[in-house]
Structures are given as C-alpha cells and as structure tokens.
Amino acid sequence: MCGINGIFHLDFKQVDKNQLIKMRDILEHRGPDDSGIYIHNNIGLGHRRLSIIDTSSAGHQPYTSDDSRYIIVFNGEIYNYQSFYPELKSKGITLKSGSDTEVLLKLYELYGLEMLDRLNGMFAFAIWDTKEKKLTLCRDRMGVKPLYYSFYQNTLLFGSEQKALFTAGVPLEISENGLEEYFFNRFVAGENTLFGNVKKVLPGHYMIIDENGKSETTRWWNLKEQIQNHSPIINPKQWFEETFFESVKLRMVSDVPVGVLLSGGLDSCSILSALYHQEFKNIETFNISFSEEEHNEYHLAKKITDEYHYKFNHTKLENENLYQNLIETSYYQDEPIMHLNEPHLLAIAKLAKPKVKVLLSGEGADELMGGYVRYKALKNPSLLKIISQISSFETFNKKPRYDKLFRYSKINNNSDLVIFNSTSVYPEDINKFYGNSGKPENAYRNQILKEAQELYPKNIQRQALYFDQHTYMCSLLDRNDRCTMGASIECREPFLDQRLIAGLGTLDDKWLFKGKKGKFILKTTMEDKLSQEILNFRKIGLSAPWGSYLLRFPRFIDELDDFAKSEIFEMPFLENIDGNKLVTQIRKGNTKILPYFMPLFMLHKWHKNYFKIFI
C-alpha cells in the first residue's frame, strides 16, 4: 500500500524536482516507510511506500525493468503474485526480490495490459515506457485503490489523492454540478469529482497518454459482460463457501501482521470465522463502541473474538477526540465527509497502527448480496404508491423511522427509484429544502443504470445492486482507503474478490434477498459457524449518533454558532438557506432535518479547514 504521483509535461518542459517531491511527500501518510522519485526530462514519477510484501530495500520504488525500458510506481497488492513464479521461471526469468511490484512489471513486459485479467488484487499504478514515450495509468476492477489526475497548463498531473494535485498548483475550485451531486447523491460518481479541475481514472479502466498529449481510455473489466459470460453455478452454497474462504486466505498474504476491523455484524464476523476455521493464529481484532445502545455491536465483537481465542482491541470516540478526528478525516478525505462515520474509522485505524499494518474489512457484502433494507422497498414498486398516500396521514408521518420511506415513496419512476435508492434525500426534498427543481447531470450514472436495466430487465432490486456496485460502493471504498491510510494502515476487502462479484451477479434472487436481512447465501454458509445471536442480530453498521453529538459535546455546540454564519451559504445552490434557522431547529431536537443538515455541516467543516491549506 502506497502513495503514487507524477508529472508529465506535454510541452516537453523539464520536470521540477521540488514540485514532484512536494506532491509525493504530501502523501507521506500513505507510505511513511520509504520514498523515491524518477525524473527524465519531461516525465517524473514519485512514490511513498508502506512496506507490506518484501519489506526490504528490494521493494523500493519507482521500480525499473532490467532493460531500463519501463518504470513503474504501484499502489496496492497483487494477492496471487506468487502463483506466477513457475511461469516466470519457465521463461528464464529470475526475480531479484519477493515483491509483487516486480512480478507485476515482469507480467507487463511479457503480455502488456492483457495481463490485467489474471490479477487478483487491488491496485492503481503508472508505467512509463521510455521507448514509446507513453504513460499508462491503470486502476483495479472495483476501484479499491484511488487514482486522480488533471490536465492543467499543458501538463498531466496524477496522484493517489487530490491534495497531491493541489500541491502541484492545480486550482482548488468546486464544480457547481459536483456540489449539486454531493447534496443529491452524497458523492460524485464516475470520472468527475467535486472539483472542476480534477478527474479520476474509473474502476476497471486504464488510460494511455503519449508525449503529444493524445490520451485514450479503455474499460478493461466490464462486470455486465463478466456476469453474462459466467458459467452456471451448480451448487451456490458450496461455491460461495470455497470462494469466500479462499479470498480471505489470499488476503492474508503479507510479511507484516494482519488484523480484522470487527464491528460485530455478520460481514466482519464471517471474515473472522473464515480465518479461525482455516487455522490462522494470533489474530488481533479492532472495534469501536458507542454509548447509545442502538448503535452498539461491541458485545458481539468481543464475544466472538474471545471464543476464537484472538485478541480484542476496543476504543470509543467522543467529545474532543471526535472533533479532532473529524478535522483530520476532512483533510484525508479531500472532500466533505459523507458517510458520517469517517472519524470513527480513523479512530479504529489509529488503534490498530501499533499492532498491525493491514486490516481486513467486510465492505462490499451489502452491495453484492442485498444487505440493505432499502433494497426491500424495490421488491414491489407499486406498493410505494400506496405508502405515498398513507404518508399524508399525520399518525404515520409522526413516526421518524417511517419518514425516509415516505419521502422515498414519492419518487414516481423506476429509474429514479434506483438512482436515489442509496441517498437520504430525494428530488422532492431537494426542491423543498434547497429551492432547486432540477437534477444534476451525470452521464456515468445513466450509463450504469442502462447496463443494469439490460442485465436485469424488470428486476429493479438487482438493478439497484449493480448500480450501487459502480457508484455508492465506490464512495465506501474511498472512505475506507482514506481513513485507514490516514493512519498508515492498509485495508483489504475479501468480499470484493472478482470471482465473488461476478458469480453472485448470476445467482437467483432467493440467494440474496430471502429473509429479513438479505445476504441469504452468506447467512446460510455461516449458519453452522456463527452463533444465532450474530446471524439474527439487527443490522446496525457503523452508524453514528450525530444528533446527539451536536447537542451534547461542547466543541460541536460551539461549532453550531459558527455554522449559522458559514461562508458556504454564499455558494451557488445554497444561497436560499438560512443557517440560523437550521441551527434553531437542531437545538429544538428536530431530528427530521438531520438528512439535510449533516451534509451542510460537513461541507462547512471541510471548507473552513481544508481551504486554508491549499488556497
């Protein structure tokens, strides 16, 4: 796990070493163990290293091929790199290190980008071809590892995080359409970002840029095609157990200690159980608890850790520590935090840092196997129209837990039911609250929706899963990466093995949506390995009680006064909002406005602190 960056002057100007190093070193949290640069005329590559596989100096980057033609900077892990050893040996290739970076570059020399389909891993890398004068930027299938770029002043700049680009001089300018999408959808999907001058390489894509500035982007992994071309799975439960357990085992490939980010829910407990039943020893688990019982799975996490004779580590995050972690995650995230549990994930990573360098996470299970209750609303869309009519009755409307469903039920077409399924506010809410009747344009969301509809015609539950796997899940993976890397910890997601992703997409609905909690195939696989308490416990996830935080902790009480007069209310789209009125409502205990309030509050905190650094 590392941080990478680069400068490619398309006007053939000499790369400024100091500029390249500044870009690289602002990513030091991603790789505190080692650093390196490569500069030749108009191309420069930078690397910060977090040593995971082959921690010796043999793994130093940038890494150069034996004939000096190719130079690579690589962020991530190729879990199956050792499986290529016999093949490379048969071709007379002698490896100089135990590094997966060397194997990756050897495969590229032999097969070019056709080797990508054979990789099992998470990665973002850049390869410079000194002969053809071409730069290749590539990203893994699901976008576990981030990669951003900007064409600015006849130069291509790229980096693992946006802050590397701003450090190099790319202007920090918020895109108006990006800001709208932040409030509509909580994040900007596709290649665009919140910023007008910054784009991201899409998951499962690579981009090749030549020295004349010509660029071409290719989608090298297409989930729709993978599902369509997948052979039938005869025994789903057996297939899932074998593949899941092997995925967990692969993600234990490391020369440093590996721990588990353990919430106490079904997903992370299944990972821990897979380790236990494959006889992995001395595993450390890391958990965060809450004072509020409805947010707490602490007792389950501790119980299963003790049962397996592993070591349990636990923390709480409140008051001043919560406030400081919020400031830090706003910096590491580069954008306003959207999931509202980013400070808590950073706290877990900090807790883990003295003991491990790698954490396994259960991310992806919900989007792959139908684990969100919001998917249930799509089983019979016609019922939503009835719910919409019921919502006008005051008796129902007073119940907060029904409020979100009632608002969602007012969406009147299936496409928008899919697009807005993962959000907390909906088009009619936006119109009422922000005075905006339009919807942000996003060609990528529409493209993915079209693929989902072609793949699963007339099944909007499955359409929502496919849509989330290309949109909402990307924001979760980015959150995981930023929060763990903020403490120099690598995060790995066993559920995101490409074999699981494609295979699950072929299964009948019953294997996903059956039962109260969904994820039926995971639950049936683990029913003889996990306790009934874990299997049947209500889904919590890493939810945080922000309504309580804002009114109970002094730093947040003070911040509400500052928020009331925030500069964000001068931004387009937000001019009609009265900050004082919002704060008054929050202090009166109006929790119904939290879905609207929290994105504004997080934008305020981010804008207040982040802009000081780069403007």
KAHUUR-V49724 format. One record per residue. N is the residue number from 1. RES is the residue in three letters. OMEGA is omega as a letter, one per 40 degrees, with the letter a starting at -180 (* if undefined). NEAR is the number of other C-alpha atoms within 10 Angstrom. Layout:
BEGIN
n:N res:RES omega:OMEGA near:NEAR
n:N res:RES omega:OMEGA near:NEAR
END
This chain:
BEGIN
n:1 res:MET omega:a near:27
n:2 res:CYS omega:i near:32
n:3 res:GLY omega:i near:34
n:4 res:ILE omega:i near:35
n:5 res:ASN omega:i near:30
n:6 res:GLY omega:i near:30
n:7 res:ILE omega:i near:27
n:8 res:PHE omega:a near:28
n:9 res:HIS omega:a near:23
n:10 res:LEU omega:i near:19
n:11 res:ASP omega:i near:13
n:12 res:PHE omega:i near:14
n:13 res:LYS omega:i near:13
n:14 res:GLN omega:i near:15
n:15 res:VAL omega:i near:19
n:16 res:ASP omega:a near:14
n:17 res:LYS omega:a near:15
n:18 res:ASN omega:i near:10
n:19 res:GLN omega:i near:15
n:20 res:LEU omega:a near:25
n:21 res:ILE omega:i near:22
n:22 res:LYS omega:i near:15
n:23 res:MET omega:a near:30
n:24 res:ARG omega:a near:29
n:25 res:ASP omega:i near:22
n:26 res:ILE omega:i near:16
n:27 res:LEU omega:a near:27
n:28 res:GLU omega:i near:21
n:29 res:HIS omega:i near:21
n:30 res:ARG omega:a near:29
n:31 res:GLY omega:a near:26
n:32 res:PRO omega:a near:16
n:33 res:ASP omega:a near:16
n:34 res:ASP omega:i near:17
n:35 res:SER omega:i near:21
n:36 res:GLY omega:i near:18
n:37 res:ILE omega:i near:20
n:38 res:TYR omega:i near:19
n:39 res:ILE omega:i near:17
n:40 res:HIS omega:a near:10
n:41 res:ASN omega:a near:12
n:42 res:ASN omega:i near:17
n:43 res:ILE omega:i near:26
n:44 res:GLY omega:i near:23
n:45 res:LEU omega:i near:31
n:46 res:GLY omega:a near:28
n:47 res:HIS omega:i near:34
n:48 res:ARG omega:a near:30
n:49 res:ARG omega:i near:28
n:50 res:LEU omega:a near:25
n:51 res:SER omega:i near:23
n:52 res:ILE omega:i near:24
n:53 res:ILE omega:a near:20
n:54 res:ASP omega:a near:17
n:55 res:THR omega:a near:19
n:56 res:SER omega:i near:12
n:57 res:SER omega:i near:10
n:58 res:ALA omega:i near:13
n:59 res:GLY omega:a near:21
n:60 res:HIS omega:i near:21
n:61 res:GLN omega:e near:25
n:62 res:PRO omega:a near:22
n:63 res:TYR omega:a near:22
n:64 res:THR omega:i near:18
n:65 res:SER omega:a near:13
n:66 res:ASP omega:a near:9
n:67 res:ASP omega:i near:6
n:68 res:SER omega:a near:11
n:69 res:ARG omega:a near:14
n:70 res:TYR omega:i near:19
n:71 res:ILE omega:a near:20
n:72 res:ILE omega:i near:26
n:73 res:VAL omega:a near:30
n:74 res:PHE omega:i near:27
n:75 res:ASN omega:i near:27
n:76 res:GLY omega:i near:25
n:77 res:GLU omega:i near:27
n:78 res:ILE omega:a near:21
n:79 res:TYR omega:a near:20
n:80 res:ASN omega:a near:16
n:81 res:TYR omega:a near:21
n:82 res:GLN omega:i near:14
n:83 res:SER omega:i near:9
n:84 res:PHE omega:a near:15
n:85 res:TYR omega:a near:14
n:86 res:PRO omega:a near:11
n:87 res:GLU omega:i near:12
n:88 res:LEU omega:i near:16
n:89 res:LYS omega:a near:11
n:90 res:SER omega:i near:9
n:91 res:LYS omega:i near:9
n:92 res:GLY omega:a near:9
n:93 res:ILE omega:i near:12
n:94 res:THR omega:a near:10
n:95 res:LEU omega:a near:13
n:96 res:LYS omega:a near:10
n:97 res:SER omega:i near:16
n:98 res:GLY omega:a near:16
n:99 res:SER omega:i near:22
n:100 res:ASP omega:i near:20
n:101 res:THR omega:i near:26
n:102 res:GLU omega:i near:21
n:103 res:VAL omega:i near:20
n:104 res:LEU omega:a near:20
n:105 res:LEU omega:i near:21
n:106 res:LYS omega:i near:20
n:107 res:LEU omega:i near:21
n:108 res:TYR omega:i near:16
n:109 res:GLU omega:a near:14
n:110 res:LEU omega:a near:12
n:111 res:TYR omega:a near:11
n:112 res:GLY omega:a near:11
n:113 res:LEU omega:i near:14
n:114 res:GLU omega:i near:11
n:115 res:MET omega:a near:14
n:116 res:LEU omega:a near:20
n:117 res:ASP omega:a near:11
n:118 res:ARG omega:a near:11
n:119 res:LEU omega:i near:19
n:120 res:ASN omega:a near:21
n:121 res:GLY omega:i near:23
n:122 res:MET omega:a near:23
n:123 res:PHE omega:i near:24
n:124 res:ALA omega:a near:28
n:125 res:PHE omega:i near:25
n:126 res:ALA omega:i near:26
n:127 res:ILE omega:i near:22
n:128 res:TRP omega:i near:24
n:129 res:ASP omega:a near:16
n:130 res:THR omega:a near:14
n:131 res:LYS omega:a near:9
n:132 res:GLU omega:i near:10
n:133 res:LYS omega:i near:13
n:134 res:LYS omega:i near:19
n:135 res:LEU omega:i near:23
n:136 res:THR omega:i near:19
n:137 res:LEU omega:a near:21
n:138 res:CYS omega:a near:27
n:139 res:ARG omega:a near:27
n:140 res:ASP omega:a near:26
n:141 res:ARG omega:a near:26
n:142 res:MET omega:i near:25
n:143 res:GLY omega:i near:22
n:144 res:VAL omega:i near:27
n:145 res:LYS omega:a near:28
n:146 res:PRO omega:i near:28
n:147 res:LEU omega:a near:28
n:148 res:TYR omega:i near:24
n:149 res:TYR omega:i near:24
n:150 res:SER omega:i near:21
n:151 res:PHE omega:a near:17
n:152 res:TYR omega:i near:15
n:153 res:GLN omega:i near:12
n:154 res:ASN omega:i near:15
n:155 res:THR omega:i near:18
n:156 res:LEU omega:i near:19
n:157 res:LEU omega:i near:27
n:158 res:PHE omega:i near:29
n:159 res:GLY omega:i near:28
n:160 res:SER omega:i near:26
n:161 res:GLU omega:a near:24
n:162 res:GLN omega:a near:27
n:163 res:LYS omega:i near:24
n:164 res:ALA omega:i near:27
n:165 res:LEU omega:i near:29
n:166 res:PHE omega:i near:20
n:167 res:THR omega:a near:20
n:168 res:ALA omega:i near:19
n:169 res:GLY omega:i near:15
n:170 res:VAL omega:a near:19
n:171 res:PRO omega:i near:16
n:172 res:LEU omega:a near:19
n:173 res:GLU omega:i near:13
n:174 res:ILE omega:i near:15
n:175 res:SER omega:a near:16
n:176 res:GLU omega:i near:16
n:177 res:ASN omega:i near:20
n:178 res:GLY omega:i near:21
n:179 res:LEU omega:i near:23
n:180 res:GLU omega:a near:23
n:181 res:GLU omega:i near:20
n:182 res:TYR omega:a near:22
n:183 res:PHE omega:i near:24
n:184 res:PHE omega:a near:20
n:185 res:ASN omega:i near:22
n:186 res:ARG omega:a near:21
n:187 res:PHE omega:i near:24
n:188 res:VAL omega:a near:26
n:189 res:ALA omega:i near:23
n:190 res:GLY omega:a near:20
n:191 res:GLU omega:a near:16
n:192 res:ASN omega:i near:20
n:193 res:THR omega:i near:23
n:194 res:LEU omega:a near:24
n:195 res:PHE omega:a near:19
n:196 res:GLY omega:a near:16
n:197 res:ASN omega:a near:19
n:198 res:VAL omega:i near:25
n:199 res:LYS omega:i near:19
n:200 res:LYS omega:i near:21
n:201 res:VAL omega:a near:23
n:202 res:LEU omega:i near:26
n:203 res:PRO omega:i near:26
n:204 res:GLY omega:i near:18
n:205 res:HIS omega:i near:19
n:206 res:TYR omega:a near:22
n:207 res:MET omega:i near:17
n:208 res:ILE omega:a near:18
n:209 res:ILE omega:i near:19
n:210 res:ASP omega:a near:17
n:211 res:GLU omega:i near:17
n:212 res:ASN omega:i near:13
n:213 res:GLY omega:i near:17
n:214 res:LYS omega:a near:10
n:215 res:SER omega:i near:13
n:216 res:GLU omega:a near:11
n:217 res:THR omega:a near:15
n:218 res:THR omega:i near:12
n:219 res:ARG omega:a near:13
n:220 res:TRP omega:i near:17
n:221 res:TRP omega:a near:17
n:222 res:ASN omega:a near:13
n:223 res:LEU omega:i near:19
n:224 res:LYS omega:i near:17
n:225 res:GLU omega:i near:12
n:226 res:GLN omega:i near:17
n:227 res:ILE omega:a near:18
n:228 res:GLN omega:a near:12
n:229 res:ASN omega:a near:11
n:230 res:HIS omega:i near:13
n:231 res:SER omega:a near:10
n:232 res:PRO omega:i near:11
n:233 res:ILE omega:a near:14
n:234 res:ILE omega:a near:9
n:235 res:ASN omega:a near:8
n:236 res:PRO omega:a near:17
n:237 res:LYS omega:i near:17
n:238 res:GLN omega:i near:13
n:239 res:TRP omega:a near:14
n:240 res:PHE omega:a near:19
n:241 res:GLU omega:a near:17
n:242 res:GLU omega:a near:12
n:243 res:THR omega:i near:18
n:244 res:PHE omega:i near:23
n:245 res:PHE omega:i near:19
n:246 res:GLU omega:i near:15
n:247 res:SER omega:i near:23
n:248 res:VAL omega:a near:22
n:249 res:LYS omega:i near:17
n:250 res:LEU omega:a near:17
n:251 res:ARG omega:i near:23
n:252 res:MET omega:i near:20
n:253 res:VAL omega:a near:18
n:254 res:SER omega:i near:17
n:255 res:ASP omega:i near:12
n:256 res:VAL omega:a near:15
n:257 res:PRO omega:i near:16
n:258 res:VAL omega:i near:25
n:259 res:GLY omega:a near:22
n:260 res:VAL omega:i near:25
n:261 res:LEU omega:a near:27
n:262 res:LEU omega:i near:33
n:263 res:SER omega:a near:26
n:264 res:GLY omega:i near:28
n:265 res:GLY omega:a near:23
n:266 res:LEU omega:a near:26
n:267 res:ASP omega:a near:25
n:268 res:SER omega:i near:23
n:269 res:CYS omega:i near:26
n:270 res:SER omega:i near:26
n:271 res:ILE omega:i near:24
n:272 res:LEU omega:i near:30
n:273 res:SER omega:i near:20
n:274 res:ALA omega:i near:21
n:275 res:LEU omega:a near:19
n:276 res:TYR omega:a near:18
n:277 res:HIS omega:i near:11
n:278 res:GLN omega:i near:13
n:279 res:GLU omega:i near:9
n:280 res:PHE omega:a near:14
n:281 res:LYS omega:i near:11
n:282 res:ASN omega:i near:14
n:283 res:ILE omega:i near:19
n:284 res:GLU omega:i near:22
n:285 res:THR omega:a near:27
n:286 res:PHE omega:a near:23
n:287 res:ASN omega:i near:25
n:288 res:ILE omega:a near:23
n:289 res:SER omega:a near:20
n:290 res:PHE omega:i near:18
n:291 res:SER omega:a near:11
n:292 res:GLU omega:a near:10
n:293 res:GLU omega:a near:9
n:294 res:GLU omega:i near:12
n:295 res:HIS omega:a near:16
n:296 res:ASN omega:i near:20
n:297 res:GLU omega:a near:24
n:298 res:TYR omega:a near:19
n:299 res:HIS omega:i near:12
n:300 res:LEU omega:i near:20
n:301 res:ALA omega:i near:27
n:302 res:LYS omega:a near:21
n:303 res:LYS omega:a near:14
n:304 res:ILE omega:i near:21
n:305 res:THR omega:i near:24
n:306 res:ASP omega:a near:12
n:307 res:GLU omega:a near:8
n:308 res:TYR omega:i near:16
n:309 res:HIS omega:i near:14
n:310 res:TYR omega:a near:18
n:311 res:LYS omega:a near:14
n:312 res:PHE omega:i near:18
n:313 res:ASN omega:a near:19
n:314 res:HIS omega:i near:17
n:315 res:THR omega:i near:15
n:316 res:LYS omega:i near:14
n:317 res:LEU omega:a near:17
n:318 res:GLU omega:i near:15
n:319 res:ASN omega:a near:14
n:320 res:GLU omega:i near:13
n:321 res:ASN omega:i near:14
n:322 res:LEU omega:a near:19
n:323 res:TYR omega:a near:18
n:324 res:GLN omega:i near:14
n:325 res:ASN omega:i near:20
n:326 res:LEU omega:i near:22
n:327 res:ILE omega:a near:18
n:328 res:GLU omega:a near:19
n:329 res:THR omega:i near:26
n:330 res:SER omega:i near:25
n:331 res:TYR omega:a near:20
n:332 res:TYR omega:a near:27
n:333 res:GLN omega:a near:23
n:334 res:ASP omega:i near:15
n:335 res:GLU omega:i near:21
n:336 res:PRO omega:a near:25
n:337 res:ILE omega:a near:25
n:338 res:MET omega:a near:21
n:339 res:HIS omega:i near:17
n:340 res:LEU omega:i near:18
n:341 res:ASN omega:i near:20
n:342 res:GLU omega:i near:25
n:343 res:PRO omega:a near:24
n:344 res:HIS omega:i near:26
n:345 res:LEU omega:i near:24
n:346 res:LEU omega:i near:25
n:347 res:ALA omega:i near:27
n:348 res:ILE omega:i near:25
n:349 res:ALA omega:i near:28
n:350 res:LYS omega:i near:19
n:351 res:LEU omega:a near:18
n:352 res:ALA omega:a near:27
n:353 res:LYS omega:a near:17
n:354 res:PRO omega:a near:8
n:355 res:LYS omega:a near:14
n:356 res:VAL omega:i near:19
n:357 res:LYS omega:a near:25
n:358 res:VAL omega:i near:26
n:359 res:LEU omega:i near:26
n:360 res:LEU omega:a near:23
n:361 res:SER omega:i near:23
n:362 res:GLY omega:a near:23
n:363 res:GLU omega:i near:20
n:364 res:GLY omega:a near:23
n:365 res:ALA omega:a near:23
n:366 res:ASP omega:a near:21
n:367 res:GLU omega:a near:22
n:368 res:LEU omega:a near:24
n:369 res:MET omega:i near:24
n:370 res:GLY omega:a near:24
n:371 res:GLY omega:a near:22
n:372 res:TYR omega:i near:17
n:373 res:VAL omega:a near:14
n:374 res:ARG omega:i near:17
n:375 res:TYR omega:a near:20
n:376 res:LYS omega:i near:16
n:377 res:ALA omega:a near:18
n:378 res:LEU omega:a near:21
n:379 res:LYS omega:i near:15
n:380 res:ASN omega:a near:11
n:381 res:PRO omega:a near:17
n:382 res:SER omega:i near:12
n:383 res:LEU omega:i near:12
n:384 res:LEU omega:i near:20
n:385 res:LYS omega:i near:15
n:386 res:ILE omega:i near:13
n:387 res:ILE omega:i near:17
n:388 res:SER omega:i near:18
n:389 res:GLN omega:i near:12
n:390 res:ILE omega:a near:14
n:391 res:SER omega:i near:20
n:392 res:SER omega:i near:11
n:393 res:PHE omega:a near:10
n:394 res:GLU omega:a near:9
n:395 res:THR omega:a near:9
n:396 res:PHE omega:a near:14
n:397 res:ASN omega:a near:16
n:398 res:LYS omega:a near:12
n:399 res:LYS omega:a near:10
n:400 res:PRO omega:a near:12
n:401 res:ARG omega:i near:11
n:402 res:TYR omega:a near:14
n:403 res:ASP omega:a near:15
n:404 res:LYS omega:i near:17
n:405 res:LEU omega:i near:17
n:406 res:PHE omega:i near:22
n:407 res:ARG omega:i near:19
n:408 res:TYR omega:a near:26
n:409 res:SER omega:a near:22
n:410 res:LYS omega:i near:20
n:411 res:ILE omega:a near:18
n:412 res:ASN omega:i near:14
n:413 res:ASN omega:a near:9
n:414 res:ASN omega:a near:12
n:415 res:SER omega:i near:17
n:416 res:ASP omega:i near:14
n:417 res:LEU omega:i near:21
n:418 res:VAL omega:a near:22
n:419 res:ILE omega:a near:21
n:420 res:PHE omega:a near:17
n:421 res:ASN omega:a near:22
n:422 res:SER omega:a near:20
n:423 res:THR omega:i near:17
n:424 res:SER omega:i near:18
n:425 res:VAL omega:a near:20
n:426 res:TYR omega:a near:24
n:427 res:PRO omega:i near:19
n:428 res:GLU omega:i near:17
n:429 res:ASP omega:i near:18
n:430 res:ILE omega:a near:18
n:431 res:ASN omega:a near:13
n:432 res:LYS omega:a near:10
n:433 res:PHE omega:a near:15
n:434 res:TYR omega:a near:16
n:435 res:GLY omega:a near:15
n:436 res:ASN omega:a near:16
n:437 res:SER omega:i near:11
n:438 res:GLY omega:i near:11
n:439 res:LYS omega:a near:14
n:440 res:PRO omega:i near:16
n:441 res:GLU omega:i near:12
n:442 res:ASN omega:a near:16
n:443 res:ALA omega:a near:12
n:444 res:TYR omega:i near:16
n:445 res:ARG omega:a near:18
n:446 res:ASN omega:i near:14
n:447 res:GLN omega:a near:13
n:448 res:ILE omega:i near:21
n:449 res:LEU omega:i near:22
n:450 res:LYS omega:i near:16
n:451 res:GLU omega:a near:18
n:452 res:ALA omega:a near:21
n:453 res:GLN omega:i near:19
n:454 res:GLU omega:a near:12
n:455 res:LEU omega:a near:18
n:456 res:TYR omega:a near:17
n:457 res:PRO omega:i near:12
n:458 res:LYS omega:i near:11
n:459 res:ASN omega:a near:15
n:460 res:ILE omega:i near:23
n:461 res:GLN omega:i near:23
n:462 res:ARG omega:i near:27
n:463 res:GLN omega:a near:25
n:464 res:ALA omega:i near:26
n:465 res:LEU omega:a near:25
n:466 res:TYR omega:i near:24
n:467 res:PHE omega:i near:27
n:468 res:ASP omega:a near:24
n:469 res:GLN omega:a near:20
n:470 res:HIS omega:a near:22
n:471 res:THR omega:a near:22
n:472 res:TYR omega:a near:21
n:473 res:MET omega:i near:23
n:474 res:CYS omega:i near:24
n:475 res:SER omega:i near:21
n:476 res:LEU omega:i near:17
n:477 res:LEU omega:i near:21
n:478 res:ASP omega:i near:15
n:479 res:ARG omega:a near:23
n:480 res:ASN omega:a near:25
n:481 res:ASP omega:a near:23
n:482 res:ARG omega:a near:30
n:483 res:CYS omega:i near:30
n:484 res:THR omega:i near:28
n:485 res:MET omega:i near:26
n:486 res:GLY omega:i near:25
n:487 res:ALA omega:a near:22
n:488 res:SER omega:i near:26
n:489 res:ILE omega:i near:28
n:490 res:GLU omega:i near:29
n:491 res:CYS omega:i near:28
n:492 res:ARG omega:a near:27
n:493 res:GLU omega:a near:23
n:494 res:PRO omega:a near:25
n:495 res:PHE omega:a near:25
n:496 res:LEU omega:i near:23
n:497 res:ASP omega:a near:22
n:498 res:GLN omega:i near:19
n:499 res:ARG omega:i near:16
n:500 res:LEU omega:a near:18
n:501 res:ILE omega:a near:21
n:502 res:ALA omega:a near:21
n:503 res:GLY omega:i near:20
n:504 res:LEU omega:i near:20
n:505 res:GLY omega:a near:23
n:506 res:THR omega:a near:16
n:507 res:LEU omega:i near:17
n:508 res:ASP omega:a near:10
n:509 res:ASP omega:a near:17
n:510 res:LYS omega:a near:12
n:511 res:TRP omega:a near:20
n:512 res:LEU omega:a near:23
n:513 res:PHE omega:a near:23
n:514 res:LYS omega:i near:13
n:515 res:GLY omega:a near:11
n:516 res:LYS omega:a near:13
n:517 res:LYS omega:a near:20
n:518 res:GLY omega:i near:22
n:519 res:LYS omega:a near:24
n:520 res:PHE omega:a near:21
n:521 res:ILE omega:i near:22
n:522 res:LEU omega:a near:21
n:523 res:LYS omega:a near:22
n:524 res:THR omega:i near:14
n:525 res:THR omega:a near:19
n:526 res:MET omega:a near:19
n:527 res:GLU omega:i near:14
n:528 res:ASP omega:a near:9
n:529 res:LYS omega:a near:16
n:530 res:LEU omega:i near:16
n:531 res:SER omega:i near:13
n:532 res:GLN omega:i near:10
n:533 res:GLU omega:i near:11
n:534 res:ILE omega:a near:22
n:535 res:LEU omega:a near:21
n:536 res:ASN omega:a near:13
n:537 res:PHE omega:a near:15
n:538 res:ARG omega:a near:14
n:539 res:LYS omega:i near:18
n:540 res:ILE omega:a near:14
n:541 res:GLY omega:i near:15
n:542 res:LEU omega:i near:20
n:543 res:SER omega:a near:14
n:544 res:ALA omega:a near:21
n:545 res:PRO omega:a near:14
n:546 res:TRP omega:i near:15
n:547 res:GLY omega:i near:17
n:548 res:SER omega:a near:12
n:549 res:TYR omega:a near:17
n:550 res:LEU omega:a near:19
n:551 res:LEU omega:a near:17
n:552 res:ARG omega:a near:13
n:553 res:PHE omega:a near:15
n:554 res:PRO omega:a near:13
n:555 res:ARG omega:i near:16
n:556 res:PHE omega:i near:19
n:557 res:ILE omega:i near:15
n:558 res:ASP omega:a near:12
n:559 res:GLU omega:i near:15
n:560 res:LEU omega:i near:21
n:561 res:ASP omega:i near:14
n:562 res:ASP omega:i near:16
n:563 res:PHE omega:a near:23
n:564 res:ALA omega:a near:19
n:565 res:LYS omega:a near:14
n:566 res:SER omega:i near:19
n:567 res:GLU omega:a near:12
n:568 res:ILE omega:a near:21
n:569 res:PHE omega:i near:18
n:570 res:GLU omega:a near:12
n:571 res:MET omega:i near:12
n:572 res:PRO omega:i near:12
n:573 res:PHE omega:a near:17
n:574 res:LEU omega:a near:18
n:575 res:GLU omega:a near:12
n:576 res:ASN omega:a near:14
n:577 res:ILE omega:i near:15
n:578 res:ASP omega:a near:12
n:579 res:GLY omega:i near:21
n:580 res:ASN omega:a near:15
n:581 res:LYS omega:i near:10
n:582 res:LEU omega:a near:19
n:583 res:VAL omega:i near:19
n:584 res:THR omega:i near:14
n:585 res:GLN omega:i near:15
n:586 res:ILE omega:a near:18
n:587 res:ARG omega:i near:14
n:588 res:LYS omega:i near:10
n:589 res:GLY omega:i near:14
n:590 res:ASN omega:a near:13
n:591 res:THR omega:i near:15
n:592 res:LYS omega:a near:17
n:593 res:ILE omega:a near:14
n:594 res:LEU omega:i near:18
n:595 res:PRO omega:i near:14
n:596 res:TYR omega:a near:17
n:597 res:PHE omega:a near:16
n:598 res:MET omega:i near:17
n:599 res:PRO omega:i near:19
n:600 res:LEU omega:a near:21
n:601 res:PHE omega:a near:21
n:602 res:MET omega:i near:20
n:603 res:LEU omega:i near:21
n:604 res:HIS omega:a near:21
n:605 res:LYS omega:i near:21
n:606 res:TRP omega:a near:23
n:607 res:HIS omega:a near:17
n:608 res:LYS omega:a near:17
n:609 res:ASN omega:a near:14
n:610 res:TYR omega:a near:20
n:611 res:PHE omega:i near:11
n:612 res:LYS omega:a near:9
n:613 res:ILE omega:a near:11
n:614 res:PHE omega:i near:13
n:615 res:ILE omega:* near:10
END
